Amino acid sequence: MIKTTAQKIYVALIFIFLYAPIATLMVLSFNASRTRSKWGGFTLKWYAELFENEAIMEALYNTLLIALLSAIFATLIGTIACISIHRMRRRTRAIMIGITNIPMLNAEIVTGISLMLLFLTLGVKFGILTILLSHITFSIPYVILSVMPRMKQLNPSVYEAAQDLGASPARAFFKVVLPELMPGISSGFLMAFTMSLDDFIITHFTKGPGVDTLSTKIYTEVKKGIKPEMYALSTIIFVTVLILLILINRPQKKKQA
């Protein structure tokens, strides 16, 4: 009994340590006073001023556009790569899976600098395109990681049976294989979208002058001094990522149920 109570207290302290700063930030985003040491009453004016800030709104537009496009392309490429890897021989498949896991284990600063040097070598002009290509690159392994378990659970006899019943290879894939992979594909898409939405280091190294996403814009603004609008913006980002993570885990919970 004492051991169980101690474990619960220990877990509670961990969650308090992790989320107390975020809770404080969210509370301050509704504080009418500019000072953090005084509560000036509840207000939404910092959110209103946030959405009136053209520079931040442009950064928000860039962030959502890049996140959406990179998630779509990464999901498409990652799903095709996953199907191809699954059809390889066992030894080759193990090697390829290990190679695709390297970008996830590698430090982001190494990936960011590597991509920056690649674009400089190729003479590519830094801007939205370089950020988009970078986000697609580091998102693909997460899509493969999400789709591969569904691919392993797929019964190959079902695909062959669809062809025996007269379906063409393309029709058999879209009618039989794709629906079975869709939970993994959806999870991979949401994961890629979330990773792109939250990325700073790789974006910082591959963005051009005058181009900002929310993460780089916040970094620039914080160097000038923390404004209450940043509290509001950080709160919105946290809530958005939280919702996406809940959506990512929903298929897994349904399966366990």
Secondary structure, 3 states (H helix, E strand, C coil): CHHHHHHHHHHHHHHHHHHHHHHHHHHHCCECCCCCCCCCCECCHHHHHHHHCHHHHHHHHHHHHHHHHHHHHHHHHHHHHHHHHHCCCHHHHHHHHHHHHHHHHCCHHHHHHHHHHHHHHHCCCCCHHHHHHHHHHHHHHHHHHHHHHHHHHCCHHHHHHHHHCCCCHHHHHHHHHHHHHHHHHHHHHHHHHHHHHHCCHHHHHHCCCCCCCHHHHHHHHHHHCCCHHHHHHHHHHHHHHHHHHHHHHHHHHHHHC
